[in-house]
């Protein structure tokens, strides 16, 4: 799959999409930086990536693997220049929702209202040797324009789908389940969930039926 790396480029230019809410009688407000921004970077064929050190016995999922909901991929990626993360990732659900259904009481600007909101549920197990506490789950969605979209974060509680970073302590062997929020710009559609930590990485993707929020998934 050839994609424009909007998620990775966006992360380098400005904060992730942030929706701000407040409690009490005051009207919830949105952070001015919350406007979804689409920044294109040239598409290019993935090339081989340098091998990363992983613990003995850990077998990484082949780059380019096309998985389905419920499948697990074991991946390694550079968290920073001195830290390698190793995760077993299982994407378990993909849902489409609406701002009217899930964001009542939130103040959204016009650009945000043009986006399509999606919820993605996934589990992460730390199979490496480093604490990944506080890191953002390294998953994106791919929209119908082959664009990567980064998950949103919140400055206040969002019970419908918390979309939080990993816990402050996420040590080797620990497992967390989370729900991530994605806002696909310009009414974009969720085509797949993608693990692609670098442009030269041939992405590992998960696909399946994207159901309406609240609908029962068969099987």
Helices and strands as residue ranges (DSSP letters): H 6-13, E 18-19, G 32-34, E 66-68, E 72-80, E 83-96, H 99-102, H 110-113, E 116-126, E 140-142, E 148-150, E 153-154, E 175-184, E 192-195, E 204-207, E 211-212
